[in-house]
Amino acid sequence: MTIFYQSTRGKAPELDLRGVTLTGLASDGGLYVPKNWPEFSVAEILAMKDQTYLQTALQVLKPFVTPAIPEVDLKRLLQQAYATFTDPAITPLKQLDDRHWVLELFHGPTLAFKDVAMQLLGHIFEYFLNQGGERMTVIGATSGDTGSAAIAALAGRRNIDVFILYPNKGPSDIQRKQMTCVDAQNVHAVAIEGSFDDCQAIVKAMFNDERLRTKYSLSAVNSINWLRILAQMVYYFVAAAKVGAGKPVSFVVPTGNFGNIYAAYGAMKCGVPVSKLAVASNRNDILTRFFNSGLMKPDGVHSTLSPSMDIQISSNFERLLFDLCQRNGAKVEALMNDLKNENEFKVAPVQLGDARQIFTAACADDALTLKTIQDVYAESGYILDPHSAVGVAASRILERELPDPVISLACAHPAKFPDTIRRAIGVTPEVPPQVAALMQKPERTTLLPATIQAVEQFMSERVSL
Ligand SMILES: *Cc1c(COP(=O)(O)O)cnc(C)c1O
C-alpha cells in the first residue's frame, strides 16, 4: 500500500514520496507528514538485532518509498550512500555504564549526524531527477555544518549543482576546508563578504524570486525535508533492537530543529518500543520550557559551545504539534499564526499531557557541558563532543524519569570541536584519517560581495541550463 503525505496545515495537496522529496515546504506553509505509519511487529524489530544496518534500513524504508523507488533500486541506493561511512556498523553503539549507551552517528564524511540522512538524500535526489530527465540547483546558506554535509552528499551527483554560501570570516578551519577542499565540478563554495544573516538573506531572496526559482530549478536540502527524517528513523530501530532486545528503551536526543527527535517519534509510531524520549537543549532552552509549561515562547538566540543547537524556533516541532492537535490543520495554523503575530503560542493542558506521556526535556549550559565532557572522560575515557555532552548531561538530570536502558545520541565527532575538548580535558582529539586527508587538498572557493546580483551572475557562469 502506497503511503501518501499530507501537510500539517491541511490545505496543500497530498503528495507521494517523489513529490515530498523534491518539494520541501508545503505550499500552505506546512510540513509534510505521512498519512499513516506502517507497523512493525515486536518480533520483526527483535530480529533486527542480528541484521546489518543496510538490511534494517531496507526493511524500515521499504513501506515508505515503494513503489516510487522499487526495492532493488533502494537496496543499491542504500549501499552507495553508506559506503562513505568508516564504521562497518554505520551507527555503532558504545556502552558508558551498566544502564547507559551512546549511539555514534558521526562516522560519515563530515563527522556529524547530518551525514546519515544527507548521504541518502543525495542519491535519491539524483535518482528522481534522472528518471524525469530533470536537473536542479541546490542553494543554501550555512554557518558551517549543514553546508559541508550537503556538499559531501551532492558532490559528483549528476544533474545537480550545489551552491553553498558561507560568511567569509565565519566557519572554523575544519568546517571551511570540508566545503572548499571537495574536488567536484558541481560543487560551488562561495565565501560572502558579510555575515551568516547576509548569506541567508540572499538565499531567501533568490527563492522568493519566481524568475530565478524557475530558471535554475532552485531547491533546498534543509532539515524539514521529509526524506531526511525518514533516513534518521532507521538508527532508532537499530539501537532499540540491539540494546533493548524487545524491552522498551529511552532515547536522549540533543535537539535543535527537532528533526532528529521527531525521527525517534516516527520510529515509535512504527512500533519501536520506547519508554521515554528526552529532548536535550543547551542554554537555548525554549523546548525544555515548552515541555514544562505548554508555552512556546522564543527569547533570543545565545551562542554556546554546541552551535548546531543554537536555535529560536524548531521548525520540525510543527510535525509533533499536528498530532497534539489531533491532526487538525486549522488548529496548527492558528497556533503558528499566534507564534508569528504574538511571538508565542500555548497548548491546552490536555495537549501538554499527551506530549508529556512520551517526551521529557532538560537543558545544560556551557559550564555543565564542559563538566560532563570532563566527568565522562574521567569515568570511562570516552570523549563526548559538546552536542553529545548536552545529551548525556540531560540524561543525568533526568535519571529518575528515564527507565533503563538509556541511549544518548552522539551527534558529532569530538575532533570537530578541538578547542572545547582541549578546554575541558586538555586533550586534542584525533582527526579521523579520511578527514585529515581531505584537509591536505587545495581549497577552491569564490569570494563575492553580499549582493543577490553577484551571486546570480556567478551562478549563471557556472550552471549549464
Ligand atoms: C543538527 C545538529 C543537532 C540538532 O539536530 P536537530 O535535528 O536539528 O534537532 C545537534 N547536534 C549536531 C552536531 C548537529 O549537527
The ligand as an SDF file (V2000), in Angstrom:
LIG
                    3D

 15 15  0  0  0  0  0  0  0  0999 V2000
   21.9340   19.4300   13.5300 C   0  0  0  0  0  0  0  0  0  0  0  0
   22.6110   19.0270   14.7830 C   0  0  0  0  0  0  0  0  0  0  0  0
   21.8880   18.9240   16.0030 C   0  0  0  0  0  0  0  0  0  0  0  0
   20.4110   19.2400   16.1210 C   0  0  0  0  0  0  0  0  0  0  0  0
   19.6180   18.2980   15.4550 O   0  0  0  0  0  0  0  0  0  0  0  0
   18.0940   18.6480   15.0570 P   0  0  0  0  0  0  0  0  0  0  0  0
   17.6620   17.5430   14.1710 O   0  0  0  0  0  0  0  0  0  0  0  0
   18.1720   19.9710   14.3300 O   0  0  0  0  0  0  0  0  0  0  0  0
   17.3110   18.7420   16.2980 O   0  0  0  0  0  0  0  0  0  0  0  0
   22.5880   18.5070   17.1210 C   0  0  0  0  0  0  0  0  0  0  0  0
   23.9030   18.2560   17.0820 N   0  0  0  0  0  0  0  0  0  0  0  0
   24.6310   18.3500   15.9410 C   0  0  0  0  0  0  0  0  0  0  0  0
   26.0770   18.0710   15.9710 C   0  0  0  0  0  0  0  0  0  0  0  0
   24.0080   18.7460   14.7550 C   0  0  0  0  0  0  0  0  0  0  0  0
   24.7390   18.8520   13.6180 O   0  0  0  0  0  0  0  0  0  0  0  0
  1  2  1  0
  2  3  1  0
  2 14  2  0
  3  4  1  0
  3 10  2  0
  4  5  1  0
  5  6  1  0
  6  7  2  0
  6  8  1  0
  6  9  1  0
 10 11  1  0
 11 12  2  0
 12 13  1  0
 12 14  1  0
 14 15  1  0
M  END
$$$$
